[in-house]
Amino acid sequence: RVWMAARGGWPPAHERYAFDLGWSDQISDPELRDWASAISEATIPILAGGHGVVAGGLLAMLETLEKIPPDQAEGGG
């Protein structure tokens, strides 16, 4: 988001979210689209955005899911 703000133009919400998810085909801004493509094609994992994802919410959810036995998970058993 810092890079987006520094460019002087703020993309619409749907393009910011598409960027976070790596959906470069949903982005009309050429620079933003190229950056999203580069992140998706990187050989190392890169989180482009999603404050809820990097703020611990995803980790807490995964830790909770690890504690649920497969036979008690929804749809299992």
C-alpha positions in Angstrom: 0.0 0.0 0.0 2.9 2.3 0.6 4.1 1.9 -2.9 0.6 2.5 -4.3 0.3 5.7 -2.3 3.8 6.9 -3.2 2.9 6.6 -6.9 0.3 9.3 -6.5 -2.6 7.2 -7.7 -4.7 5.0 -5.5 -6.2 2.0 -7.4 -9.9 1.1 -6.9 -10.7 -1.3 -4.1 -11.3 -4.3 -6.5 -7.9 -3.8 -8.0 -6.2 -3.6 -4.6 -7.8 -6.8 -3.6 -7.0 -8.5 -6.9 -3.4 -7.4 -6.3 -3.4 -8.9 -2.8 -4.7 -12.2 -4.3 -2.3 -12.3 -7.3 -5.1 -12.0 -9.8 -3.1 -9.9 -12.3 -5.7 -10.4 -15.1 -8.2 -8.4 -13.0 -5.9 -5.3 -12.8 -6.1 -2.6 -15.4 -3.1 -0.5 -14.2 -0.1 -1.8 -16.2 2.5 -1.2 -13.4 0.3 -2.7 -10.7 -0.5 -5.7 -13.0 3.2 -6.3 -13.7 4.1 -6.1 -10.1 1.3 -8.6 -9.2 2.5 -10.9 -11.9 6.1 -10.7 -10.7 5.0 -11.5 -7.1 3.0 -14.5 -8.3 5.9 -15.8 -10.3 8.5 -15.3 -7.6 10.5 -18.4 -6.5 10.0 -17.4 -2.8 6.6 -16.8 -1.1 5.6 -13.1 -0.9 2.5 -11.7 0.8 1.5 -8.7 -1.2 -1.1 -7.4 1.2 -4.1 -8.3 3.3 -3.5 -6.9 6.8 -5.8 -9.5 8.4 -3.6 -12.2 6.8 -0.3 -10.9 8.1 -1.7 -9.6 11.5 -2.0 -13.1 13.1 -5.6 -13.9 12.2 -4.7 -16.5 9.7 -2.1 -18.1 12.0 -4.7 -18.3 14.8 -7.2 -19.9 12.4 -4.6 -22.5 11.2 -3.6 -23.3 14.8 -7.3 -23.9 15.7 -7.8 -26.1 12.6 -4.8 -28.2 13.5 -6.4 -29.1 16.8 -9.6 -30.4 15.2 -9.4 -34.2 14.5 -10.2 -35.0 10.9 -13.2 -37.2 11.8 -14.8 -34.3 13.6 -14.2 -31.7 10.9 -17.2 -30.6 8.9 -18.0 -33.2 6.3 -15.6 -35.8 7.7 -17.2 -38.9 9.1 
